[in-house]
Amino acid sequence: MGCDGGTIPKRHELVKGPKKVEKVDKDAELVAQWNYCTLSQEILRRPIVACELGRLYNKDAVIEFLLDKSSEKALGKAASHIKSIKNVTELRLSDNPAWEGDRGSTKGDKHDDLQRARFICPVVGLEMNGRHRFCFLRGCGCVFSERALKEIRAEVCHTCGAAFQEDDVIVLNGTKDDVETLKVRMEERRLKAKLGKKAKKPKAVEAVSKPDVSEESPGPSKVKTGKPEETSLDSREKKAGPAPRSAVAGGSSSGKAGKPVCGATKRSIADSEESEAYKSLFTSHSSAKRSKEESAHWVTHTSYCF
């Protein structure tokens, strides 16, 4: 079929050659990088965060990604290096006063200028539209243009005054070489953090175990001080042993009864070698015992009331 009616086909219509490589529109790529979230592909809205590789995200999208890791998403590879919310930094962006957004295009007939950006550099005033290199400080999250950092060299942030180092400067949406260098820095930083945690753990264990050892095993000072106390107690008991006998002897001469010592064997006074006058003081003496006639009446308390 075909070729009827006087049609003359050309060679490129009949012979299929190699496919042409599709070129990506640079303007569209810049708009996608600087205006849309890398993870959810939605328009960037505050709060905006950036990872250690310089990619921009919506904070809500990052939190959802961390909570829902089970779901296999095609865009999850872009955030595979984000293990926790600590791996991202919330950005402090300066608004562009010339940015109108969708306020002017109520009817949809207004031309969208791709050179306009929502945010600018607070120092130089360059718009953050991808035409100029921008970077942020990992410590405070302030965003500047690379030109501002080169022209005004300082070890302190131009906005908040926080100190920073060269390793804290991260380029936003950099080239492949920039991403490789940032990845190496990220791995080194995380390795140092792991080694620091491992070094702190043994110190904490030793600090906890030292007071336990001191409580369980007494030191040499306690052992040494315990022996003389025991010997002094034994010597006191030995000295206190013969004391009651001398007290009883002294009591017999003075006519007073001494108290028996605890632990001593009881003995009757009738068997003792004391005088009769001393023995008559006790109820166990024969003179203190009364007959049934002299005993008390069942009603009265004394035997003399009959």
C-alpha positions in Angstrom: 0.0 0.0 0.0 1.0 3.6 -0.4 2.9 5.3 -3.1 -0.2 5.8 -5.0 -1.7 9.1 -6.2 1.7 10.5 -7.3 3.3 10.5 -3.8 7.1 10.4 -3.8 8.5 9.1 -0.5 11.9 10.4 0.8 14.8 8.4 2.0 14.4 9.3 5.7 10.8 8.2 5.6 11.7 4.7 4.4 15.1 4.1 6.1 15.2 4.4 9.9 18.4 5.8 11.1 19.8 6.1 14.7 17.7 7.9 17.2 18.7 11.4 18.1 19.8 12.0 21.7 17.2 14.1 23.5 18.7 17.2 25.0 17.5 18.4 28.3 16.4 22.0 28.4 18.7 23.8 30.8 16.1 26.4 31.8 13.6 23.7 32.7 16.3 21.8 34.6 17.2 24.9 36.6 13.6 25.5 37.4 13.1 21.9 38.6 16.2 22.1 40.8 15.6 25.4 42.5 11.8 25.5 42.7 10.7 21.9 43.4 11.4 19.4 46.1 13.9 16.7 45.1 12.0 14.0 47.0 8.3 14.8 46.4 8.6 16.8 43.2 6.3 19.4 44.8 6.9 23.2 44.9 9.2 24.2 47.6 7.5 25.8 50.6 8.8 26.7 54.0 10.2 25.1 56.0 12.8 24.2 53.4 15.8 22.0 54.3 19.0 20.9 52.5 21.0 17.8 52.8 24.8 17.4 53.1 25.0 17.0 49.3 23.3 20.4 48.6 19.9 19.2 47.5 16.7 21.1 48.4 13.7 19.4 50.1 10.5 20.2 51.8 10.8 19.3 55.5 7.4 17.6 55.5 8.5 15.3 52.7 11.7 14.3 54.5 9.8 13.5 57.7 7.3 11.3 55.7 10.2 9.6 54.0 11.9 8.8 57.3 8.7 7.5 58.8 7.6 5.4 55.8 10.8 3.6 54.8 9.0 0.4 54.0 7.4 1.8 50.9 9.6 1.4 47.8 9.6 4.7 46.0 11.5 5.5 42.8 12.5 8.9 44.2 13.8 7.4 47.5 17.2 7.0 46.0 17.7 10.7 46.0 17.4 10.7 49.8 19.0 7.4 50.6 21.8 9.1 52.4 19.4 10.8 54.8 19.2 8.5 57.8 17.7 10.9 60.3 16.4 14.4 60.6 19.8 15.5 61.9 21.3 14.9 58.5 19.4 17.9 57.0 19.7 21.6 57.9 16.8 24.0 57.9 17.6 27.0 55.6 17.3 30.6 56.5 16.3 32.2 53.2 15.9 35.9 52.3 12.7 36.8 50.4 13.0 38.6 47.1 10.9 41.8 47.2 10.4 41.8 43.4 8.9 38.3 43.5 5.1 38.5 42.8 4.4 34.8 42.2 0.9 34.0 41.2 -0.6 37.2 42.5 -0.3 39.1 39.1 -1.5 36.2 36.9 -5.1 36.0 38.0 -6.4 35.3 34.4 -3.4 33.1 33.5 -2.4 35.4 30.7 0.8 36.7 32.3 4.3 35.7 31.1 6.3 33.8 33.7 9.8 35.2 33.9 12.1 32.2 34.7 14.9 34.6 35.7 12.9 35.8 38.7 13.4 33.9 41.9 11.6 33.7 45.3 14.8 34.2 47.3 17.9 36.4 47.0 21.4 36.7 48.6 21.1 39.0 51.6 24.6 40.4 51.0 25.0 41.0 47.3 21.3 40.8 46.2 21.7 38.1 43.5 18.6 36.1 42.8 18.7 32.4 43.6 17.5 31.1 40.2 20.4 28.8 39.3 22.3 31.3 37.2 24.6 32.0 40.2 26.2 29.6 42.6 24.7 29.6 46.1 25.8 27.9 49.3 24.7 27.5 52.9 26.4 27.1 56.2 25.8 23.8 57.9 25.9 25.2 61.4 23.3 28.0 61.2 21.6 27.3 57.9 22.1 30.8 56.4 22.1 31.0 52.6 24.5 33.2 50.6 25.8 33.5 47.1 29.3 32.2 46.5 30.3 35.6 45.3 29.4 37.2 48.7 31.6 34.7 50.5 34.6 35.3 48.2 34.3 39.1 48.2 33.7 39.4 52.0 36.0 36.9 53.5 35.2 36.3 57.2 35.1 33.4 59.7 31.8 34.6 61.0 28.4 34.4 59.3 27.3 37.6 57.7 23.7 37.4 59.0 23.7 35.7 62.4 27.4 36.1 63.4 27.9 32.3 64.0 31.5 31.0 63.5 32.1 28.5 60.7 34.9 26.7 58.9 35.5 25.8 55.3 34.1 22.3 55.7 30.7 23.9 56.9 30.2 25.6 53.5 27.9 23.4 51.3 27.2 24.3 47.7 23.5 24.1 46.7 22.7 22.1 43.5 26.3 21.9 42.6 28.0 20.0 39.7 29.0 16.4 39.7 32.4 17.3 41.0 30.9 19.3 43.8 28.6 16.4 44.8 31.6 14.0 44.9 33.6 16.3 47.2 30.6 16.8 49.4 30.0 13.1 49.6 33.6 12.4 50.7 33.2 15.1 53.4 29.9 13.6 54.6 31.5 10.1 55.0 34.5 11.5 56.9 32.2 13.5 59.2 30.0 10.5 60.0 33.0 8.3 60.6 34.4 10.8 63.1 31.1 10.9 64.8 31.0 7.1 65.2 34.5 7.0 66.5 33.7 9.7 69.0 30.7 7.8 70.3 32.7 4.6 70.7 35.4 6.5 72.6 32.8 8.0 75.0 31.2 4.7 75.8 34.2 3.0 77.7 34.7 6.2 79.7 31.0 6.2 80.8 31.2 2.5 81.7 34.3 3.0 83.8 32.7 6.0 85.6 29.7 3.8 86.5 31.7 0.8 87.6 34.2 2.6 89.9 31.7 3.6 92.6 30.2 0.0 92.5 33.6 -1.5 93.1 34.3 0.9 96.0 31.0 0.0 97.7 31.3 -3.8 97.3 35.0 -4.4 98.2 36.2 -2.4 101.2 39.6 -0.7 101.0 42.6 -1.5 103.1 41.8 1.3 105.5 38.5 -0.2 106.4 40.0 -3.7 107.0 42.8 -2.3 109.2 40.5 -0.2 111.3 38.1 -3.2 111.8 40.7 -5.4 113.6 41.6 -3.1 116.6 37.9 -2.5 117.2 37.2 -6.2 117.6 40.2 -6.7 119.8 39.2 -3.7 122.0 35.6 -5.2 122.3 37.1 -8.6 123.4 39.4 -6.9 125.9 36.4 -4.9 127.3 34.4 -8.1 127.8 37.2 -9.8 129.5 37.7 -6.9 131.8 34.0 -6.6 132.5 33.7 -10.3 133.4 35.2 -10.3 137.0 33.6 -6.9 137.8 30.3 -8.3 139.1 31.9 -10.7 141.6 33.8 -7.8 143.3 30.6 -5.8 143.3 28.7 -8.6 145.1 31.5 -8.9 147.6 31.4 -5.1 148.2 27.6 -5.3 148.6 27.9 -8.0 151.3 30.2 -5.9 153.3 28.0 -2.8 153.0 24.7 -4.7 153.4 23.3 -4.0 150.0 22.3 -6.5 147.3 24.0 -6.2 143.9 22.3 -6.8 140.7 23.2 -10.1 139.0 25.2 -9.8 135.8 23.5 -10.8 132.5 24.6 -14.3 131.4 25.7 -15.3 135.0 24.3 -18.6 136.5 21.6 -18.1 139.2 22.2 -19.5 142.7 20.1 -19.5 145.8 21.0 -17.2 148.7 20.4 -20.1 151.1 23.4 -22.0 149.7 25.6 -18.9 149.9 28.0 -18.3 152.7 26.5 -15.0 153.7 25.3 -14.1 157.2 21.8 -14.9 158.4 20.9 -11.2 158.8 21.7 -10.7 155.1 19.8 -13.9 154.1 16.7 -12.8 156.0 16.3 -9.9 153.6 15.1 -12.2 150.9 11.8 -14.1 150.5 13.6 -17.4 150.0 14.7 -17.4 153.6 13.0 -19.6 156.1 11.9 -16.7 158.3 9.9 -15.2 155.4 7.9 -18.4 154.8 4.6 -18.5 156.7 2.3 -21.4 157.7 -1.2 -21.9 156.3 -2.7 -20.4 159.4 -0.7 -17.2 159.0 -1.4 -17.1 155.2 -3.8 -14.5 153.9 -7.6 -15.0 154.0 -9.4 -15.6 150.8 -11.2 -12.2 151.1 -8.6 -10.1 152.8 -5.2 -9.2 151.7 -3.5 -9.7 155.1 -3.6 -12.6 157.4 -4.3 -10.5 160.5 -7.9 -9.5 159.5 -10.1 -12.5 160.5 
